[in-house]
Amino acid sequence: MLVTKHTLAASSAYATPYYLVRGTKPGPVVMITSGVHGNETASMAAAQKLANDCMAGRRHMVRGLLIIIPRVNQKAYRNKSRGKPDLNRTFPRHISGKAKHPLASAVFRLARQYGPAWWLDLHEANGLSQRSSRVLGQTLITNPGSRAVPVCKRIIGRMNRSIPIRDRHFNLKQHELPGSARTAAARLLQARSVTVETCWSLNRSERIKYQTEIVHHFLREAGLF
């Protein structure tokens, strides 16, 4: 396994580190983004932990290529804000369309370069979906008809069996969000793209734990681990 660290949007105001983790055998490409919204710190911590674990040899990837951008929106992170404009509304919407923000353009250019079979976008949201279907906390979200649906259902089942408090269980949502990384990945790259949402009201350590476990489930499903 080989891990290398690089800089996205180098020599710009949006420069941010990313990692390439190469397995010892050929396999699929999986992309993980986090910190598209700068105030969603637990998701960023989970992504950085994965990168650190790979670099330290605590996680060993058997095959394929894993791309990790732990903190996409450095400016919003420094400001402790979601970010203006909302970066997750600025990704390309059509094959001939362009991203509406230089940072979204840089992220999507990297994705086009490697052509991920899977794209996981880690986020955090208000509310517990187990209590209300109107909120996004504790959900996996994918586009309607996505080939990711069966895998999402399996992972939700595994997660929920391990979570004793029913209110904290995960649910599946299926909808498009034009301008988001997830929908751009599905429409333009034909990737199996999933948004992972944990709930703000839970302890940060618990949110990091859920994000970490879900990512590992997806990587095993994809055949990387």
N, C-alpha and C positions, 0 to 999 in steps of 0.2 A: 504494500500500500504506500502511495506517495501523496503527501499533502503539501500544497504550495499556497502561499498567500500573495494576493495581488491587490491592485487598487482600481476600483471602478470610478469612472469620470475623473481620472487623474488630472492634476493641474487645473482643476476647476473648483468652484465654491462648494460643489456637491461631492467631492472626493470621499470615498468610503471603502473600507477593506472588504474583500471577498476571498473565499477559499475554494480551491479545487481539490477534491479528494478522489484519487484514482485507485480503483481496486486492482488486484493482481490479475484478474481475468476480464475479458470484454463483457459488456452488459449495458443495461439501459442508463440513460441520463436522468437524474432527478435534480430539480432545482428547488431550493428553499429560500424564501425571502421573509424577512421580518423587519419591523421598524419602519414600515411604510408610513405608519402614523407614529410620531415621535414620542407620544406619551404612553405607549403600550409596552412597558418595560419588561414584563414577565416573559412575553414572547421573544423579545430580543435576548434576554438572559438564557432562554432555552436554546436558541439558535447558536449563541456564542459558546455555550457549554458543549454542544455537539461538535463544533469546530475545534474547541480545545481538547476534547476527549479524543478526537481523531488525530490531532497533532501529537498528543502525548502517548498514543498507542493504547489508550483505554478502550477504544472502539476500533474494531478491525473490519474494514470493508472488503468483502470477498471479490466482488465484480462491479463493473460499471463506473460511472462518474457521478459524483455528488458535488453540486455547486451550492455554496452557502453564502448568502449576504445577510449577516446578522443584524446590521443597523443601516437600513437603506437610507433613511432620511436623517442625516446627521444634524442638519440645521434645526429641524423640528425637535429632535432629541435634546439638543443644547438649550432650546427655549422651553422645554418641558410642555410642548403643545402637540396637538394633532397634526398641525401643519396647514398653512394657507399658501396656495390653494390646496384642497384635499388631493394629495398625490394619487390616491386610489380612484380618482375620476379622470386621470389624465393619460392613461395608457391608450394605445391605438384601438379604434373601434371598428375599423374596416381594413381589408387587405391592402387597399391603396392609401389608407389613412396614416397619419403620423401621430406620435405622442404629443401631448400639449404642454409638456414640461421637459426640460433638458435631463432631469434625473430619471424620469420614467422612460425617456428615450434611451438613456444609457443602459438601464436595466433590461429593457426589451431587446436592445441590440445584442447584449450578452446572451440572452435567451435564444435569439435567432442563430447566433453563432454555434451554439451547442445542440439545439433542438431537443429540449427535454421531453421525455415521455410522460413525466410527472412534474407538476409544479405545486408545491405547498406554500401557501401564503399565511403566515402566522399573525394573528390579531387578538385583540381583547374587546369585550363588549359589555354593555349594561344588561342586567337582568339574568334570570335563570330560565332557560327555555322549557324546563320541566314544569315550571309554574305558569308560564304564559307563552303561547305560540307567537306572540308579537315581538318577542325580544330575541337577541342573537347569542347571548351568553351561553356557553356550553353547547355549541353546535359545530357540526361539520357542514360546510356549504359547498355545493357544486352546481353546475349548470344542469337544467332539465335534460334528461336523456344521456347524460355523461356516462362513459364507460367506467368512471370512478365509483359509480353508485354501489355496486355489489361490494367493493372493497371497503367503502365508507361504512356500510351496514355491518360488515364483519368486525371492523375496528370499534365501532360504537358498542357492539355487543360485548366485546372483550373489555373495553373500558368500563362499561356499566356494571359488569359482573364483579369488577374490582373496587367499585365505589359503593360503600355501604349506605351512604345517605342518598336517598332517592332523588331529592331535590337537586342534587349535583350531577345527575345523569346527563349524558349527551344525547342530542337528537340530530336528525338529518334534515337539512333544508335544501331545496332545489330551486334556484332562481338565477336569472342573469342579472348582472350589474354592469351595464356598458361603461367603459372607461376604467374598470378595475383590472388589476393584474390577472385575476382568475379568469374573467370572461375573455380578455384579450388572448390569454394562453390557449383557452379552449377553441376560440373562433379562428385564430390566425396561425397557431402552431399545432392544432389538433392534439394538444396535451391533455392528459387527465389532470385537471386542475381542481384544487380543493382549498377553501379558506378554513382555517382552524381558529375557532373563537372560544376563549375561556372567559369566565365571568369576573368582572372587576371586583365584586364584593367579597370574593374569596381571598384568603391569605395569599400573599405573593408567592410564598414557597409552594403552596398547593397548586397555584396556576402554572408555575414553572414545571412542577412534577407532571401535571396533566399534558402540557405541551410537549415535554420531553418524551413521555410514554407514547403519545399519539404519533409523533414523528418516527419513533423507532418501529412502531407497528407498520407504518407506511413503507419504511425502508426495507423491512423484512418482506412485506407483500410484493414489493418491486423486485426483490431478489438481490439487493445490494449487500445485505448482512446475512 
